[in-house]
Amino acid sequence: MARPGRVEIVGAGFAGLTAACALAQRGWSVRVHERAERLRTAGAGIYIYENGLRVLEALGAYGDAVAGAPRVHTREVRDHRNRLVAIHRWDGSSRVFSIVRQQVINALAAAASAHGAEILTGSEAIAATPSGELMLADGRRFCADLVLACDGANSRVRDSLKLPIKRRSLADGCIRLLIAKTESERNWQAGTTIEYWSGSRRMLYTPCSLDQIYVALTMLNSDAVAASMP
């Protein structure tokens, strides 16, 4: 790794906060710019497997990230009549957790701050130069040894540098949401997730905290009825 210096990171999502932790641990002076007024994430729940959990451990974010999250041991696939079609079980050597995404973001942010990183909210970056200058929407400029554009698929920082990009539309998409557990679900075996299939439509049912269920409704983009709102 290069000699530690100053790094400006754009975007306080999974990528930006993970980079902030890792670089701050290694002696870099780290500042993270998040354009929103608070740290937040799109989506609902997320599965994190053994390799990702080891990363969280190395960053010092593991304990906060998995607190209260169920460890998954069984995944069932069922048809539209609730008949069991397939089943997969994870053995004890490979961990899988289902977690609320915001909890992971909060854990990474706390770890980054503990390692000395500075996180600025309401700080919107709009461009960078190849020499390492970062420009903000309010006119401020910061010089750095390294600029990381972690501001998503539609990154303004990347586009300002005219870096190559290729986008490809996928065949399907989903609506993701969190719903409160019912009383019976609170007593249900939390380590089991279920994927229901009805033709090309799917519903993923995943307990992801003590109080919440992660639900994903998935359909083909060509399925106009399923993709319509509400």
N, C-alpha and C positions, 0 to 999 in steps of 0.2 A: 504494500500500500504506500501511496505517496506520503511525504512528510506532512504531518497535521498542519492545517491552516484554517482559514475562514470559509465556511460553506453557507450559502443561502439556499434554502429548500422551499419550493413553491408547492403548497398543497399539504394539508394535515389529514390525509387519509391514511390507509394502511401503508402505502409505499413511503409517503413522506415521513411519517412518524417512525417507521421501522428504520429508515435511513438515518433519521435524527438520533435515535438511540445508539445505533452501531457506531456512527462517527463520533458522537460525544464520548462514548466509552473509550475510544481510541485517541482522545486528546484534541479533537477538532473543536473549534469554536463554531457553534451551530445556532442558526436562527431559522425558524419555520414561519412561513407566511400563509395564513389562511384567510381567504376573502370573506367568508361568513363571519357573523358576529359571535358564533359559538362553534365548538367542535361537534360535528354531526356526520352521519354516514347515511347513504342511500341504501335501501333494502331493509331486511328484517333480521333473519337469522343467518348463521353461517356454520358450516362444518369445518372444523380444523383437525387435521390428521397428525400423525406422529411427527412428520417432518416439520410442519408448522409449529407444533407444540414445542419442539426442541429449539426453534428460533425464539419463541417467546421466553423460554427458560434462559437462553443465553442473553437476552436483552433485559432480563429482570422484570418481565411483565406477566409471567405465567400465572402466579397466584391470583392477582386481581382479575385476569382475563377469564379464568375458569371458575371463579367463585360462584357457587350456586348453579352452575351449568351441569346438565346431566351428561354422564359419560355414556356414549352409545355403544351397545353391544350387539343389537339385532336390527336388521333392516328387512322389512317384509314388502313384497309386491302383491297387490290384490287387484282383482278385476272389478267391473262395475256391479257385480252381485256380491262383492265382499268375499269372494273365494280366494284362498291363498294360492298364488301362482308360483312364487319363488321366495326364497329366504336366504339371507346372508348373515353370518355371524363373525364378529371380530374376536380373535382370541386375545388373551391377556397381554401379549407381547406388543400389540399395536393399539395405541390409544386413539380414540375419536371422541371429540366433544361437539355438541350442538350448542351454540352460544348466540346470545343477542349481539348483533354487530356493534351497537353503541358501546357495549361493555368492553369489547376489545379495543375500540378507539380510545376509550377513557384510560384503559390500562396502559396502552402504548404511550399516551400523552403524559401520564404520571411518571412512567419510567424515563421518558426522554427528559422531563424536567428534573428528575432526580439525578440524572447524569450530567446536568448542567446546560441542557439545550434551552433556548429561549423560544417561546411559541407566541406569535402575534396573531390575534384575530382581528377581523376588519381590515386586513392588510392585503390589498389586491395587486398582484403582480401582473404586468401586461406584456413585458418583453425582456429580452436579455441580449447581450452581445457576446461574440466569441471570445472576447478578452476577459469575460467574467463580471460584467456589470449588469445588475438587475434593476429594472425600472418599475416603479409602482404607479398606480393610477393617480395618486395624489401628487405626483411629481418628484417624489423622493427617489434617490438612486443609491445603490449599495454596491461596493466593489468586493469581489470575493475571489478566492483561489478556485472555487468550484461552485457551480450553480446546478441544482437538480430540479428538473421540471417534473413534478409529481402531481400536476394539476389535471390529470384525467385524459380521456380519449380526445377531448376537444381543447387540448392544451394551447393557450395563447402564447406561452413562452416558447414552446416547441415551434409553433407556426411562425413566430417572429424570427426564428433562426433559419427558416426555410428548410427544415430537416425533412427527409423523405417520409411519407406516410401513405399507408394503404388501408382502406376500410373495406370490410366484406360483411354483407348482411347475412345473418344466420337464418336457418329455416324456421326456428321457433322462438318464442319469447314467453314471459310469464309475468303475472301480477303477484307480488309478494306482500305479506302483511303479518302482523302480530295480533293475536287475539287472546283475551284472558281465559285462563283455564276454568272449566266448570269444577264443581266440588268433586265429581267422580273422577275427573282427569287429574286432580291433585293426588288422588290415591292410586292412580294407574301406574304401571311399571314404566318409569321414565326413560329407560335405556332402549326402548323400541321405537323406531320410526316406521312409517307406513307410506308407500307410494301406491296410490290408486290409479288404475288405467281404465279409461273408457274410450276405446278406439285410439285416436291420436291425442286425446285430451288426458291430462294427468293432474292429480292433486297430491302434493307432498304434505304430510302431516308429521310435524316434528316438535316434541317438547324441547324448549331451549332455555328455560329458567324455572324457578320455583313457581312462577305465576303465569307464564306465557307459553303459547303455542305458536310456532312458526308455520305458516301455511303458504305454499306456492301453488298457483293455478297456472298450468302450462298448456300452451296450444301452438299449433302451427300458425305462422303469419298469414297463410292463405285461408285460415278458418275465420271468416268474417264474423260469424255469429259469436264464437268464443272470444274473439279479440275486441268485441264492441264494449263500450262503456255505457252504463255501469254493468 
